[in-house]
């Protein structure tokens, strides 16, 4: 037997030997399964019950249970406020760090340390985005501006002369930021009214005539108010994403309409968030094997045909992104030049006046 054959035989032996060793002593896999068996995992949604985040999370939970080693039970807990910051602070500072508590936040979570829309001095933030255990997002989609039909608005240009009232949760929420940003960059005259608990409350206020418009994910309308879309009760006039949704090819994105190249660069940085629209993550300190198990369970859940069909029946188009890819996007957000961040902060400050 020549030396190459000897080396190859030795390599095969070592490879199979290691595989056999892992198979005969699967300590990590067994540890994860043993830990989760009989456990309950709290899935904390950083938004109010009944909205798009909540309605995306709940159908996912049985599939996470199905694919997790030990098949733990997942339960939802809603913790709205401050565009997901309250939930994330709780997850980092008060929730267990053993893999029995994870959260779904808004895509503002990676941006808040850079933009400081909710905490100007940063003292109210108890998390570092790059230290969170990113698990994945079931959906990637832009937000849209839509107006109640009675407001008499047919296209975005109408908002240059027609002042409509946009409902919003908080000044740092996307439903406040994007109408204000459009005011600043496109010369619109929308009024943003904050203080609503969640999208369901905003929908009711619109039906009462208290508000005229809202900024939401397109799926919020598909899930919660399909009759509004079907019956033409709302008009979608503007998108906030890097490209147009396939279902809304006749509605422009703000990045198409802005001509200044520095403003476009600023928007690209900010609109990157919709690639991780409803991110799921674990607190820092979770054991690596449990985080990996959660990631694998998520990846399997979002391609399960039964889950995809169930989501589609609810009006949700599943366009997932895995946790490691989200971690790379978060790194990009955190390393974007400060000059771009400053320009965005200055624009947002002008928009809020």
LUMVOLO-731373 format. One record per atom (N, C-alpha, C): z, y, x; residue in one letter. Coordinates in steps of 0.2 Angstrom, whole numbers, plus 5000, padded with zeros to 4 digits. Example, Ala and Ser with C-alpha at 12.3 -4.5 7.8 and 13.67 -1.06 7.14 Angstrom:
<nodes>
503949725066A503949785062A503949845066A503549895064S503649955068S503950005064S
</nodes>
This chain:
<nodes>
500049945004X500050005000X500050065004X499550115003X499550175008X500050225006X500150275010X500650325009X500650365003X499950375001X499950414994X500150374988X499950304988X500150264983X500950254983X501250254989X501950244989X502250314986X502050364988X502250434986X502250434978X501650414976X501450424968X501950374965X502050314967X502450264964X503150284964X503350324969X504050344970X504150404965X503650444964X503650504959X503750474952X503350424951X503350394944X504050364943X504250334948X504950294947X505450354946X505450404950X505950454949X505850484942X505250504940X505150534933X505450494928X505250424928X505450384923X506150374923X506450374929X507150364930X507550424927X507350484928X507650544925X507550534918X506950514915X506950514908X507450464905X507450404908X507950354906X508650384906X508750414911X509450444912X509650494906X509150534905X509250584899X509250544893X508850494892X508850454886X509550414885X509750394890X510450354890X511050394890X510950464892X511550504892X511350574889X511150574883X510850644880X511450684878X511850704883X512450734881X512350804878X511850844880X511750904877X511550904870X511050854868X510850844861X511450824857X511850774859X512350754856X512950804855X513050844860X513550894859X513350944854X512750964853X512451014848X512550974841X512350914841X512350884834X513050874832X513450854837X514250844835X514550904833X514350964836X514651024835X514451044828X513851044826X513651074820X513751024814X513850964815X513950914809X514550934805X514450944799X514950964794X515151044794X514851084799X514951154799X514551194794X514851254793X514451304789X514251364794X513651384794X513351434798X513251494793X513551554795X513551614791X512951654793X512451664788X511851694790X511951764787X512051814791X512251884788X511651924788X511451954782X510851994781X511052064781X510752104786X510952174786X510652224781X510552194775X510252234770X510552214763X510452254758X510752234751X510452174748X510852144744X510552084740X509952104736X509452064735X508952074731X508352104734X508352134740X507852164743X507452114747X506952144750X506452104754X506752054760X507252084763X507652054768X507951994765X508352004760X508751954757X508351894754X507751914751X507351874748X506851834753X506851854759X506551814764X507051774767X507651784768X508151744771X508351684767X508451694761X508751644757X508251574756X507651584755X507251524755X507251484762X507351524767X507351494774X507851444776X508451454773X509051424775X509051354774X508851324768X508851244768X508451214773X507851254776X507451224781X507851224788X508151284789X508551284795X509051224795X509351214790X509851154789X509551094790X508951084788X508551024789X508351004796X508251064800X507951044807X508551054812X509151084810X509651094815X509951024816X510151004822X510550944824X511150954820X511350894817X511950894813X511950924806X511350954804X511250974798X511751024795X511951074798X512551114795X512251154789X512751174785X512551214779X512551284781X511951324779X511851394780X512051434773X512451484774X512551524768X512451604770X512151634765X512051704766X512651754764X512751804768X513151854767X512851924768X512851964763X512452024764X512952084767X512752114772X513152174775X512652234776X512452264771X512052324772X512352384775X511952434777X512252494780X511952514787X511752574788X511552604794X510952564797X510552544793X509852514795X510052454799X510552414797X510652354801X511152354806X511352414808X511852424814X512552404812X512752414806X513452384804X513452314805X512952274802X512952204803X512952184810X512552214814X512452194821X513052204825X513452264824X514052274827X514552224825X514552204818X515052154816X514852084820X514252074820X514052004823X514252004830X514252064834X514352064841X515152064842X515452104838X516152124839X516652074836X516452044830X516952014826X516751944824X516151924824X515951864821X516051814827X516151744825X516151694831X515551694835X515651674841X515151674846X514951604848X515051554843X514951484844X514351454841X513951504838X513351474834X513451464827X514051484824X514151474817X514051544813X513751594817X513651654814X513051684817X512451694813X511851734815X511651784810X511251824812X511051884807X510351894807X510151924801X509451954801X509552034800X509252064805X509352134805X508652174804X508652234804X508052274803X507752274810X507152294811X506752304817X507052374821X507452404817X507752464821X508252444826X508552384826X509052364830X508852374838X508252354840X508152364847X508052434849X507852474844X507652544845X508252594845X508852574842X509352624841X509652644847X509752604853X510052624859X509552674862X508852674861X508452724864X508352784860X508352774853X508252834849X508852864846X509452824845X510052854843X509952894836X509652864832X509552894825X510252894821X510552834822X511152824818X511852844822X511752844828X512352864832X512152914838X512152974837X511853024842X512153014849X512753004850X513052994856X513152914858X512852874854X512852804856X513552764855X514052804853X514752774853X514852724848X514452734843X514552684837X514152614838X513852614843X513452554845X513852504849X513952444847X514352394851X513852334853X513252344854X512852294856X512252324861X512052274865X511452284869X510852244867X510352264865X509752224862X509552164867X509552184873X509352124878X509852074879X510452084876X510952024877X511051984870X510652004865X510651974859X510251904860X510451854856X510051794856X509551794851X508951814853X508351824848X508151754846X508051734840X507851674837X507151674834X506951724831X506351734828X506251774822X505651794820X505551824813X505051794809X505251784803X504751744798X504151784797X504151854797X503651894795X503551954800X502951974801X502752034804X502252074800X502452134798X502052174794X502252244794X501752294793X501952364793X502252384787X502552444787X502752474781X502252514777X502252524771X501752564767X502152624763X501752674763X502052724758X501652714751X502052714746X501752704739X502152754735X501752774730X501952834725X501852804718X502352824714X502352804706X501752834703X501352804699X500752834696X500852894693X501352904689X501552964686X501553034690X501653024697X501653074701X500953104702X500453074700X499753104701X499453104708X499653064712X499453054719X498952994720X498353014722X497852954723X497752944730X497852984735X497752974742X498253014746X498352994752X498853024757X498753104757X498153124757X498053194758X498353234752X498453204746X498753244741X499453264742X499753234747X500453254749X500453314753X499953344755X499953404758X500053464753X499953454747X500053504741X500553474736X500553414735X500953384730X501653364733X502153394731X502853374734X503153314730X503253254733X503553204730X504153184733X504653154729X505253134731X505353054734X505353044740X505452984743X506152964743X506352904740X507052874741X507152834747X507752844750X507952814756X508652794756X508852744761X509552724762X509952774766X509652784772X510052824777X509552864781X509752914785X509352954789X508952914794X509352854796X509052814802X508652754799X508552754793X508152694790X507452714790X507052654791X506352664791X506052704784X506452694779X506152724772X506352794772X506652824777X506752894778X506352914784X506352884789X505952904795X505252914794X504952864791X504152864791X503952914786X504152934780X503952984776X504053054780X504653064784X504753124787X504253124793X504153074796X503653074802X502953094800X502753064794X502053084791X502053164790X502653184787X502653254786X502553294792X502853274798X502753314804X502053304807X501753244807X501153234811X500553244806X500653244800X500053254795X500053314791X500653354792X500653414788X500853394780X501153344779X501353324772X501953364770X502153364763X502653404760X503153354757X503253294758X503653254755X504353264756X504853254751X505553264751X505853194752X506253194757X506653124758X507353134755X507553094750X508253094747X508553024749X509153034753X509452974756X510052954752X510452904753X511052884750X511052824745X510452794745X510352734740X510552674744X510852634740X511152564743X510652524746X510052514743X509552474745X508952484741X508452444742X507752454739X507852434731X508252394729X508352384722X508552444718X509052474721X509252544718X508752594718X508352594723X507752644724X507252624718X507152564717X506652544712X506852574705X507552564704X507852584697X507752664697X507852694702X507852764702X507152794701X506652754703X505952774702X505752764695X506052704692X505852694685X506252744680X506752774682X507152824679X506852894679X506352894684X506052964685X506453004690X506952974693X507353014698X507053024705X506552974706X506152974712X505452964711X504952984716X504252974714X503952924719X504352904725X503952864730X504452834734X504152784738X504652744743X504152724749X504552714754X504252674760X504552604761X504152554760X504452484761X503952444764X504152384766X503652334768X503252314762X502652304763X502152284757X502452224753X502752174757X503052114754X503652134749X503952194750X504452214745X504152214738X503552254738X503252254731X503052194729X502752154733X502452084731X502952044728X503552044731X504151994729X504452024723X504652094724X505152114718X504752144712X504152174714X503852214708X503052194708X502952134708X502152114707X501852144701X502252154696X501852184690X501652254691X502052294696X501852364697X501252364701X501052314705X500452314709X499952284704X500052234700X499552214695X499352264690X499852304688X499652344682X499552414685X499452424691X499252494694X499852544693X500452524693X501052574692X501152614698X500952584704X501052624710X500352624714X500352674718X499752684722X499952684730X499652634734X499852634741X499352684744X499652724748X499252784751X499252784759X499652744762X499752754769X500052694772X499852674778X500152614781X500452634788X501052604790X501352614796X501352554800X500852544804X500752484808X500252494813X500152444818X499652454823X498952444820X498852404815X498252394811X498352384804X497752384800X497852384793X497952304791X498352304786X498452234783X497752214780X497652144780X497052124777X497052134769X497652134766X497652154759X497552224757X497552264762X497552344761X497052374766X496452344766X495952374771X495652444769X495752464763X495552524761X496052584762X496652564765X497252614766X497352624773X497252684775X497252704782X497952694785X498052684792X498652684795X498752754798X499352774799X499552834802X499252844809X499252794813X498952794820X498252814820X497852794815X497152814814X497052884813X497452914809X497452984807X497653034812X498053014817X498353064822X497853064828X497653124830X497153134835X497453144842X498053174842X498353184849X498453124853X498253114859X498353044862X499053034864X499453084866X500153074867X500553054861X500353084855X500653064849X500452994847X499852974849X499652904847X500052854852X500152874858X500552834862X501252824860X501552884857X502152884854X502252834848X501752834844X501652794838X501652724840X501252704845X501152634847X501852604849X502252644853X502852624855X503352614849X503352654844X503752654838X503552594833X502852594832X502552544828X502652474830X502752464837X502852394839X503352354836X503852394833X504452364829X504152314823X503552324820X503352284815X503152224817X503052214824X502852144826X503552104826X504052134825X504752094824X505152124818X504752114813X504952154807X505652134804X505852074803X506452044801X506751994805X506952024811X507151984816X507851944815X507851884817X508551844817X508751834824X509451844824X509751844831X510451814831X510651794837X511351774837X511751824842X512351824842X512751874846X512751844853X512851894858X512951874865X513451814866X513451774870X513951724872X513851654868X513351654864X513251584861X513051534866X513351474866X513051424871X512351414871X512051414877X511251414877X510951354874X511351294874X511051234870X511051244863X511551284860X511551294853X511051354851X510951404855X510451454854X509751414854X509651374859X508951344859X508851294853X509351264851X509351224845X509151264838X509451324838X509251374833X508551394833X508351414839X507651434840X507151374838X507251314840X506851254838X506851244831X507451254828X507451244820X507151294817X507151354819X506751414816X506051394817X505751384823X505051364824X504851314820X505251264818X504951204814X504951224807X505451264805X505551294798X504951334796X504751374800X504251424798X503551394798X503451334800X502851304800X502851244795X503451234792X503551174787X503051194781X502651154779X502151164773X502551184767X503151154765X503551164759X503751234759X504051254765X504351324766X503751374765X503151364768X502651414767X502451414760X502351364757X502151364750X502651394745X503351384747X503851414743X503851494744X503751514750X503751584752X503151614748X502551584749X501951614745X502051624738X502451574735X502551584728X502951644726X503351664731X503751724730X503451784733X502851774735X502451834737X502551854744X502851804748X502951824755X502351784760X502051824764X501551794768X501951774775X502051714777X502351694783X501951714789X502151754793X501751774799X502251774805X502551714807X503151714812X502951734819X503551754822X503551764829X504151724832X504151694838X504651654840X505151704844X505751674845X506251714848X506151734855X505851694859X505651714866X505151774866X504651774862X504151824861X504551894859X504951884854X505351944852X505751974858X506051934862X506451954868X505951994873X505351974873X504852014878X504752084875X504652084868X504552144865X505152194865X505752164865X506352204866X506352234873X506152194878X506152214885X505652274885X505152264882X504652324882X504852384879X505252384873X505552434870X506052474875X506452424878X506952454882X506752484889X506152464891X505852494897X505352544896X505152564890X504652614889X504952684892X504452714895X504652784899X505052824894X505552854897X505952904893X505552964890X504952984894X504553034891X504253024884X504152954883X503852934877X504352934872X504952914874X505552914869X505752984867X505753024872X505953094871X505453134866X504853114867X504353144862X504453124855X504553054854X504753034848X505353064845X505853064849X506553094846X506353174844X506053204848X505853274847X505453284840X504953234839X504553234833X505053214827X505453164828X505853144822X506353204821X506653234826X507053294824X506753354821X506153364822X505753414819X505553394812X505453324811X505253294804X505853304799X506553294802X507053294798X507353364795X507053414798X507253484796X506953504789X
</nodes>
